[in-house]
Amino acid sequence: MSRQPTGHALHLRTLTGLRLGLPGKGPRSDAARAAEATGLVTLAPAESHIMTLAFDNETQGQSIDLRPELPLVLSW
């Protein structure tokens, strides 16, 4: 079994947050509420689906927005 690379061009170390923007205001599932209760995951209303992965408590104040190719933002 091979290990994942641990060195990255952006020098990111630890995933410290995950924000999901979700269209609509429907009720959240038990699983979604449990994920939010961990304090790592935040769910919020949005115009379209979007995920933001926060690394290292976003101390560097940098980000990359990969839209429109991917509904993903990396923030560190």
Wavefront OBJ file of the C-alpha trace (Angstrom):
o trace
v 0.000 0.000 0.000
v 1.447 3.375 -0.967
v 1.158 6.436 1.250
v -0.283 9.739 0.116
v 2.281 12.486 -0.513
v 2.777 14.711 2.514
v 4.559 17.599 0.765
v 2.450 20.020 -1.267
v 3.279 23.100 -3.316
v 1.038 25.215 -1.046
v 2.587 23.726 2.129
v -0.856 22.947 3.574
v -0.724 20.857 6.735
v -4.100 20.343 8.423
v -7.712 20.508 7.282
v -9.327 22.756 9.904
v -12.744 23.476 8.421
v -15.244 22.460 5.799
v -18.029 24.809 4.693
v -20.817 23.586 2.436
v -23.077 26.040 0.678
v -26.380 24.377 -0.181
v -29.252 25.749 -2.239
v -32.689 25.617 -0.661
v -33.859 25.701 2.915
v -35.036 22.137 3.373
v -34.645 20.274 6.659
v -31.208 18.848 7.399
v -30.697 15.139 7.855
v -29.551 13.626 11.127
v -26.163 12.979 9.514
v -25.826 16.640 8.448
v -26.701 17.852 11.942
v -24.198 15.399 13.458
v -21.460 16.647 11.095
v -22.185 20.258 12.105
v -22.093 19.276 15.780
v -18.425 18.281 15.401
v -17.530 21.936 14.893
v -15.508 21.077 11.783
v -18.381 21.248 9.276
v -20.549 24.305 8.590
v -23.658 24.139 6.391
v -25.102 27.370 5.004
v -27.687 28.455 2.432
v -26.187 29.419 -0.941
v -27.328 30.183 -4.487
v -25.593 27.020 -5.719
v -23.571 24.158 -4.298
v -20.123 25.195 -3.091
v -17.564 23.594 -0.798
v -14.772 25.464 0.959
v -11.913 23.514 2.488
v -10.048 25.525 5.119
v -6.492 24.576 6.008
v -4.295 25.614 8.919
v -7.012 27.878 10.376
v -6.684 30.105 7.282
v -3.809 31.970 8.969
v -2.175 33.019 5.691
v -5.314 34.709 4.348
v -4.910 33.071 0.925
v -7.440 31.216 -1.211
v -8.001 29.655 -4.606
v -11.478 29.607 -6.158
v -11.783 26.719 -8.622
v -15.178 27.735 -10.010
v -16.591 27.317 -12.605
v -14.615 24.103 -13.246
v -15.292 22.807 -9.726
v -17.616 24.134 -6.999
v -14.617 24.295 -4.663
v -12.624 26.939 -2.814
v -9.376 26.182 -0.996
v -8.522 28.618 1.774
v -5.390 28.713 3.943
l 1 2 3 4 5 6 7 8 9 10 11 12 13 14 15 16 17 18 19 20 21 22 23 24 25 26 27 28 29 30 31 32 33 34 35 36 37 38 39 40 41 42 43 44 45 46 47 48 49 50 51 52 53 54 55 56 57 58 59 60 61 62 63 64 65 66 67 68 69 70 71 72 73 74 75 76
